[in-house]
Amino acid sequence: MPGPVARRIDVTGAGGVRLAAWEFGDPPKPDPPTKQPTDEKQAPGVLLLHGLMGRASHWAATARWLSERHRAVALDQRGHGQSEKPPRAAYTREAYVEDAEAALEQLGLGPAVLIGHAMGALTAWQLAAKRPDLVRGVIICDMRASAIGAASQREWEDWFKAWPVPFNTLAEVRRWFGEDDPWVERPSPSRGEFYAEVMHESPDGWRPVFEPEQMLESRQTWVYDAHWEELAQVRCPALVVRGLDGELGRAEAQEMVRVLPRGQYAEVADAGHLVHYDQPDAWRGAVEPFLDTVVAEHLKG
């Protein structure tokens, strides 16, 4: 039986940047559905925000099960996926947050649950702090609240230079990012698949759909700053999820939960930074109870 399909909806982000949003749902049925009473409450919408270098399609597995009960939309953020990548656009924290805000408003999705991975998680909690009227709950996946520092930014610059682009085939992409990349501690097929999904075919081979310079510019806007203050301003329920082998350590994750006024904690075994990609079933098991609670709270209220 075919699963839900993704339908593209264009959104205008901060500064007029064109963004691609993808709504996951069942294919249209030939007969019109039975009209529901207008006062019946629906489960809150969900906006999925990928991390740096990611794209909306990385959420496909999550969006499929979400769409059974929610209106699930994933956003290609500026500079990523099929969204616009203007060279002179702002790649600031404010721009990313305003883009997500615009998506919620233009899609009529709010107040929604925001699910963010890494950079997308930071955007989610910053938007929840800024616009509590638009956000009903937040899931923060493997993102640190502390400053990462200048050395990390230099490491990323060197890492981008080490990529053997262009790749001749997608198999080469999977092998390099899953096995040969010096940053890989042990073979990770899911990591190889993750990066294969952000490549497109050029005349000379396979290259990333994003510009590495724009990724570094985006990253620079958060690595030097800590973000504890915004966490403390998130008034809705919030779940902090980490992979046991991810970038967010247990002590910091638990401190984030403590700082969040309504924080909760979950961790996923045998998962690295790409928690939802490494262990999709365990990821679902970690986040679904939280979503059920948020939905129940919404329906009761």
N, C-alpha and C positions, 0 to 999 in steps of 0.2 A: 504494500500500500504506500503510495508516494507521500512524503512528508510535506510540511509547510514550505511554501516558496517565498523568496525574498523579492519584494517589489520596491523599486527605487523611487524615492521622493526627494526632490531638490529643496534644499534649505539655503537661505541667505544668512551667512554668518557675519561676524563683526567686520566692519570695513567693506562690506559688500562681497566678501569671499564666498564663492559658490561651493556648497557642501553637498555630498551625497549621503542620504539617510536610507536605510534599508529596513522595511517593515516585513517581519516574518509572520506568515499566517497561512491558513488553508487556501488552496486555490478557489476562485469564485465558483459558486454553485449555479447551475442553470436556472433553478427555481429561486425566487426571492425568499430569504429566510423569514420565519414567523416573526412578526414585529413584537419586540419586547416592550413591556410597560416603561414609559419614559422615566418613572421615578425609581426604577430598579437600579441598585448600585452595581457597578461593574468593578472587577478587580482592578487595582491601580495599574497604570501603564508602567513599562520598564524601558529605560534608556541605557544601552550598553556602550561603554566607552573603552576602546582598546588602548594599549600602551604605545610608547614610542616605537616607531617603525611598523606597528601593527596595522590592521585594517578591520573593517566591520565583519568581513567573512570569517575572521578568527572566532567569532562568537556563534557561528552557525549551529553547532551542536547544542550550546546552551539555549539559544533562541528557539530551537525546535521544541524543547520541552516547556520552555516558558510560554510559548504561544498557545499552549493548550488552555491556559487560564488567564493569560495577560495579553495586552497589546504590547508586543515586543519589538523595539526598534533599535538597530545598531547604527552608529554614526561613523562614517569615514571622517576623521578630523582633518583640519587644514594641513596640507602638505602630505597627506596619506591617502592610500587607496585610490578611489576615483574622484575624490574632492580636488578642488583647485589648489595649485601649488605656485602661486605668484611669487616671484623672486623678491619683491619689495614688500610683501605682506608682513604684518607683525606676527612673530612667533613667540609672543609673550604669554605669561600665565593668564593675564587679563583677557587676551584674545581667545584662548582656548575655553575659558570659563564662559565668556560671552557667547561663543559659538554653541555650547551645550544649552545655555539659557535660551538662545534663539530657537534651537531645535525643539525644546520642550514647548515653547510658546506657539511656534508656527505649526507644529504637529498636533496641538491641543492635547498633549500627553500628560501635562502636570495636573495635580501634584503626583509625581511619579517616584518609583524606586530607581535609584541610580546604581548601576553595577559597573565598577571601574577596575581595570587592571593596570598596575604600575602608574605611569603618567596619567592615565584615564581615571585612576582612583583619586589622585590628588585633585584633578579637575572636579570630580564628583563631590569631595568633601568641601572644597572651596565654594562650589555653587550652593551646596546645602547651607553653608554658613551665610552666604550672601543673600539667598532667596529661599528662606524656609517655607514660603508659601507654595513653591514649585516642587519641593522635595518631601516625600513621605518616608523614605528610608534610604540608607546608603550601604552598599557592600564594597569594602575596601580590600582589594586583592593584591598582596605582596608589594606594598609601597611604603617606604620609610617616611617618617615625619621629620627626622633629623637631617641636618645638612650633610651632604655627601663629600663635598670638598673639591678643590681645584685639581688634585692629583687624579681623581676619577675622570674628570673631563679630559685631561691629557691622555689617559689610557684609552678613552673612547676615540679620540682623534687618531691615535696610533692604530687602533683596531680597525677603523674604517679603511685606513691606508693599506692594511694587510689583506683586505679582501681581494681574491684573485679574479677581479671582474675584467672583461665579461666572462661569464661561465658559458661553456659550449652547450651544455644540456641541463635540464632540471635535475637529472640524476647527479650531476656534478655539484649542483647547489645543495642537494640533500646530503651528499657525502661530506662536503666541506663543513657545513654548519652542524651536521650531526656527528662528525667524527674528527675531521682534520683541523678544524679551528682550534688554535692554541687555548682559547677560553673554555673548551669542552673538557671536563675532567674525566668523563666516561661517555661511551657512545650513547647518543640520545636521538633516536629516530624522530620523535615528536618535534624536537628542535629543528631538525632538517626539514620536516614538513612545514613548520611554522614559517621558515624563511623562504621555502619554495613558493609559498603562497603570496609573498610580496615581491616576486620577480615578474618581469614582463619581457617578451622577446623583442630585441632590437635587431637592426641589420647585422650587427657584429656578434650577437649572442644574447645571453640573459643578464639583465641588469635590474637593480631595485626600482620599484615604481616611485620611490621618494628620492630626494636629493640629500645625500649625507650632510651637506653643509646646513641645510634647514633642520635636520635632526639635531645636530650639535647646537644650533641656535636655540631650538626649542628646549633642549636639555639644560642649557646654560641658565635658563630662567628659573630653575629650581635647585640645582645642585649646590649653590652657595648659601641658600637660605633654609632655615628650619620652618616647619609649618604646624607647630603645636598650637599656636594661638587660634588658627582657624578650626582645628579639631575641637577645641574647647567650645567653639561657637555653634557646633552641629547639635541641634536640639532634637532631631528625629532619631529613631532607632538606627544604630550603626553596627555592622558586623565587620570585624577585622579578620581576614583569612590569610594564612600563610602556608606555603609549602615547606615541609621540613628541611629541604635543601635549597630554599629560595634565598632571596636577598634580604628579606626582612627577618631579623633575629627574633627569637621568642621573647627575650626580655623587653626589647623595644615594642614589639607587638602588644604585649600585655600592658606596657605603660601607655600606649595609645588607647587601649580599651579603658584604662583608668581615667585618662584625660577626657575622653568622650562622655558627655553627660548620660548617654544611654547606650554605652558600648557593650558589645559582646565579642566573644573570641571563638575561632575555629581554626583547626590546622588539618592539613591533608598530608598523609604519609606518602612516601615514594614520589613526591612531586618536587620539582625545582621552581624556578621563577615563573614558568608558564603553567601555573597550577591547573587552570581550566582546560589546557591543551594536553598536559601530561596525563592527568587522571580525571577524565570527564565525569565518570560515574561517582567517584569519591567527592569531586567538586560539587556535584549536584546534591549528594548526601549532606554536605557541609552547609550549603546555602539554602536549601529548600525549606527546612524548618523555620529559619528566620523569615523567609518570604511569607510562609503560611501565617506566622504571627502578625506580620505587618498587614496582610490582607484581612485577617480576622479583626484586627484593631480598626481598620478602615470600615469594614462592613458593620461593625458594632456601633461605630461613631456616626 
